[in-house]
Amino acid sequence: MKQKTFTYKLVLAAVCLALAMILPMFIGRIPSIGRALSPMHLPVLLCGFLAGPILGGVVGVLAPLLNSVLTGAPPLFPMAISMAFELAGYGILSGLFYYVIFKKHKDFVRIFASLILAMLFGRIIWGIAMLLLLGLSGAGQFTWAAFLSGAFIGAVPAIISQVILVPVIVLALKKAKIME
């Protein structure tokens, strides 16, 4: 398949950013469900697969910051700032793993391995960002228990939905020749 142009990938990234802005408005109307499903994460992970690591990272940074400024959710400090690091990691790493590291693997392995590693490292990046933001500001402590709860235990519904939806969506978009 011929490589997609930068303009095409930019349009895909814009669609992902728009989804990252819109999904929280619908899903977030019920706060417990919105937090559990992490609606900004899915479009950012997809953006890395669709548009590559650079645009995936840009969308990852912009999504939580724009949502915070425009809607007040998540609160800018520390959540939107730490999420900007986390989601940038998702966008960069899903694209990097997919297009570079696992490029020679079969589709399902390529997609699944890229997704799992991006999700794992993105959560670690979020934990480091929270630790630094709270520690340097003196706004509070970020404990190991808070990290595990925020990154994994409380995120189980989001993790499950992402592990199911991202491969299905990516495979469908590949079949439709929307992506490489």
N, C-alpha and C positions, 0 to 999 in steps of 0.2 A: 504494500500500500504506500502510496506517495505521502511523504511527510506533510502534515498540515502546516499552513502558514502561520506566522506569528499573529496576524490579525484574526484569523479563525480561533486560535487558542485564546486570544484576548477576549473575544466574544464569549467563549465558553467560561472563562474566568469571571466575566461580568455576570453571567447567568448564575454561577455558583455563589458569587457575592450577594446577588439579589435574593437567592434562596436562603442564604445565611442570615439575611435581614428579615425575611418574611416568615420563615418557619418558626422562629421563637415567638412571633406575635400570635400565631395560631396555637401552637403547642404550649406556649408559656402562659396562656390564660388560666391554666390550672397549675400553680407554681410547683407542686410536688411532682406532677407529671413532666413539666418542662425541665426541671432540674434532673429528673431521672433519665430522660431521653437525650439530653444534651443536643438540642436541635441545630446548633451552629456547627457541630463537629462533622456531621454527615456531608454537607456541601463542601466543606474545606478538604476533607479526605478525598472526595470525588474530584475536586479541582486539581489535586496533585496528579491523579491518574489521567485526567482529561487534558490539562494544560501544561503539565510539567512542574518541576520543583520550584522554579523561580516565581511563576504566577501563583502556584499553590501557596507559597510562603507569603506573598503579598496579600492574597485573599485572607489567609490565616491571621495576619496582623490586623488588617482592616476590619474584619467582621466584628470582633468583640468591642473594639474601640468605637466604631460607628454606632453599633447597637447601644452602647453605653451613653454616648453623647446624644443620640437622637431619641432614645426611649427611656433612658435611666436604668436599663437592665442589660447586663449585670452592672452593679456599682463599679465605678471607674477604679477605685482603689480598695482593695488589692485585686479584686476579681478580674475585671476587664484587662488590666495590665498583665496579670499572670496568664490569663487565657490567651492574650495576644502572643505570648511566647509559646504556649502550648500548641495553639492552632497553627502558628507559623511552622512549628516542628512537624505537625501533621501534614501540612501542605508540602513542605520541602521534602520530608522523608518519604511520603507515599510516592511522590514523583521520582525522587532519586532512586529508591529501591526498585520501582517499576521499570523505569527507563534505562537505568545503568546497572545496578547490582544483579537483578534477577532477569535481565533482558533475554537471556538464552533459555530460560525455563519455559515449560508448557504454561498456557494461559492461567489455569486455575492455581497452580503452585505460585506462579509469578504474582498474581493478584493477591492471593491469600497471605503469602509470606510478606509481601510489601505492606499490606494492611496491618497485620499483627505487629510487625516491628515498628511501623510508624505510630500505631496506637500506644505501644509500650513506651517507646522513647519520648513521645509527646507528653505522656503522663509524668514521666520522670522530669522532663523539662518544666512542666507545671509545678511540680513539687519543689524544684530548685528555685524557681522564680518566686513562689510563695515564701519559701524560707528566707530568701534574700530581701524581698520587699518588706516582710513583717519584721525581720531581724534588724535591718538597717534603719527602718523608720521608727522602731520602738513601739509599733502599734500592737504588738502581741507576739505570742509564740506560735510556731508551727511545728507540731510534734510529729513523731513517726506515726502515731495513731491517727492524727488528722490527715496525714498524707495517704495512708492506706484507706481510710474512710472516704476521702474525697476523690481519690484517683481510681480506686478499684471497688470497694465494697458498695458505696453509694452509686457507683456508675455501672453496676451489673446490667440493668435494663438497656442502657445506652450501648454498652459493649456488645451485648447480644444482638441488638438491632443493627448495629454497624457491621458486625461479622456476617450477618445474614444479607443485609441490603446492599452493601458496597460490592461484593463479588457479583451478585445478580445484576445490578445496574451496570457495572463495568462490562460484563459479558454481553449484556443486551446492547450497549452502546457500541461495542466492538462489532457485533453481528450486524448492526445497522450502519456500520462504517462511519460513525460519528467520531470515533477515536481510533488511534493506532492499536 
